[in-house]
C-alpha cells in the first residue's frame, strides 16, 4: 500500500529542492513527521542539545556557506528557546529560516498542547513570521521563507508548522519550481552608480562603509575588489564596538577625518554613534545605498542635510555596479588618493607596540595577547580556516590579534554564548580546515553540552576559553562607573572547563603559562576531537586602540 504524501513530505522535498544540505534541529512532539520525512528525502539532521544552539548553528552555516541556514525545532517552549538566538542572526544579517512545530490548526484557541502565539513571538526578530495554513501550502511557504531571508538585507524568517498541516495529505503538484526560492535583486542603476561614484571621487578623504552582510569571506573579497576598482578605502563593519572595533585598529581616527562617507548597506546606528560628532567630521557629506527605505529615512533623521545622495539597492548589486562604473570611468577619475588609502590601511593594521611585550601581572595567568597570538599559526595553516570569536573582553582581544579567511563573531547584537554552536557549524561547513573558537568562560557555560553534539557527529575544533573567573565586561563597566567598592554579581569560579570537555568525550588541557599555549594548541588540533584549552588569563579590559599623533 502506497504511503500518503503528507505536508511533512512536501516540506522535506522542498528543502531538498532548495539545496538545503542539513537541518540543525532538536527533537520534539510537533516535528516528528518532519524527522520521518527527512529519511526518504535524504536530508541529514544535526541534532543539538538546545534549540537556541540549533539556530546559532544555522546562523553560522549561512554566514560561512552563503546558503540559507535552516533550524527545525518543536513548538511551544522549544520555539521560545529558539527565538532568542534569532536576534543574533538578525543583527548579523544572516539568511536563516526557523521552522517551528506548532499546535494543530484544528485546535487553535482551544488550549492545545503547548499552544502559543509563536508567529507573534518571533516577529520582532525576523523579517517575516507566519503560521502555515494547510498541507498544500507547506512547500510554497518554505520557498517564500527562503526567498525573503535571502532578499534585500538578509535576515531570519520564521515559519510555524502545525502538526495537522504536517500530517495531512499534500498533493505532489504543490512543489514549487527552483525560481520560487530565489531572492529578487534590487540593482543600482547605471546613472545612480555614476552619481555616487562621482561624489566619492570629488572628495579628498572619502570612505565606504559596508554592513555585516558583506563580512562573509565572499563579501570581503568583493569589498576588496571594489576598493581596488574605485581607489577609495572600503571598510566592512560587523562589531557591536562599532568604530572602536579592535579589529579595525585606529580606524576611528580616520573616520573622523573623512569628508565623504558612503554607507553601503551599513546602518547609521549606534555603531556609528548615529553619524554625530566627533565620530563623523562636522563638514562630512554622507551618501547611502541601502535596500530599505526605512534605513535611508533613519539616516536622514540622524544626519539631516548632510545626507546628500541616497539610493535603494541591494549591497552586493551596488558593489558590482560601482566597480563596473569605476572601470568605465577610470580615465576620468580625480587625482590619485593613494596616500589616503595607504594611511587608512595603516591605521587599521596598527597595534600598540607594547603588545609585543604583553605579560600578565598575575601568577599562573596569561595576558589576553599571550592567549591569542600563538593561535595564528593554526589559522595560517589552511586557506579556508575559520576564526570564531565570542565573549565580552576576550572576544575583542581575539579580534584584535587574529585573522582568518573566514570569521564568525557574535556581531552587532552584542549577545554572547553562541561560540560553541558556531564552532560546530563551522566544522560542518568547512570539514577540512582548522576551526579555532576563542571565547570567555561565561560564554562557554551557555552551550557547554554542545560538546556532546560535536563528539556524536565527529566535529572537531579547538576552543580556547579565556578563563578569568568572572563576567569581565560587566566587571569593567562596574569598575569604571561605580568604583572598586561597588563590584557585584560578576564572580565566576575558575572552573576546569578542559575537564568538562574531556568528560563529554573531547580533548582538554589547562594552560597557565605562555610557553604552554602553542604546543597545547597543536596537540588539541592533532587530537581530532572537540578540544578545549582552558587558558587562565588576567581579566583586563578590552583594547581601545588609538595611534599616537
Secondary structure by P-SEA (a helix, b strand, c coil): ccccccaaaaaaaaaaaacccccccccccccaaaaaaaaaacccccccccaaaaaaaaaaaaaacccbbbbbbbcaaaaaaaccaaaaaaaaccbbbbbbbbcccccccccccccccccccccccccbbbbbccccaaaaaaaaaaaaaacccbbbbbbbbccccccccccccccccccccbbbbbcccaaaaaaaaaaaaaccbbbbbbccccccaaaaaaaaaaaaaaccbbbbbbcccccccccccaaaaaaaaccbbbbccccccccccccccccccccbbbbbccccaaaaaaaaaaccccccccccccaaaaaaaaaaaaaaacccccccaaaaaaaaaaaaaccccccccccccccccccccccccccccccccccbbbbbbbccaaaaaaaacccccccccccccccccaaaaaaaaaaaacccbbbbbbbcaaaaaacccaaaaaaaacbbbbbbbbccccaaaaaaaaaacccccccccccccccaaaaaaaaacbbbbbbccccccaaaaaaaaaccccccccccccccccccccccc
